[in-house]
Amino acid sequence: MLRLMAFLCGLLFGSGLLVSGLANPAKVLAFLDLTGAWDPSLALVMAGAIGVALLPFTLAKQRARSLLGAPIQLPTRRDIDRPLVIGSLLFGVGWGLAGICPGPAVTLLGSGYWQAYVFFAALLAGSFGYEFLERRQAAAALVRS
């Protein structure tokens, strides 16, 4: 049941990305172009998404388990550290250059948009590269101690 619900939620999310235009890199770049032909429609999509998610997230904070019995895993850290700032900057630069972020990249894979494949390959390479460096750094810390 959990997998079916995860699939249905993913399908709903992907459909929302397509209908709202968040999967369209040209629309995203127009939203980010504050000095040119700025398109504010994605700000309305984001505000709507926040409004819809506000109540369920508020309720989720009061529960230990979801309605289907799975543990609720919400982030607990609130500090701003160097990896968060660097990651945010990299994400923003990537989003600004490509007009694609990770969720829409997965959605675009089925559209035949070749740039999505390049973006997704780079996303995977960056993720695996980060994991490799983290493991290497952890191993080096173990050797030092």
Residue pairs with C-beta under 8 A, 6 or more apart in sequence:
1 68
2 68
2 70
5 68
13 103
14 23
14 103
14 106
14 107
16 22
16 49
17 23
17 103
17 104
17 107
18 107
20 42
20 45
21 27
21 28
21 41
21 42
21 45
22 28
22 42
22 45
22 103
22 104
23 104
23 107
23 108
23 111
25 98
25 99
25 100
25 104
25 108
25 113
25 115
26 99
27 39
27 41
27 42
27 99
28 42
28 95
28 99
28 100
28 101
28 104
29 96
29 99
30 36
30 37
30 38
30 39
31 38
31 39
31 40
31 41
31 42
31 43
32 95
32 96
32 99
33 39
57 74
60 66
60 72
60 74
61 74
63 72
64 71
64 72
65 71
65 72
66 72
91 101
94 100
94 101
95 101
98 115
98 119
100 108
100 115
100 116
100 119
102 123
105 116
105 119
105 120
105 123
106 120
108 115
108 116
108 119
109 116
109 117
109 120
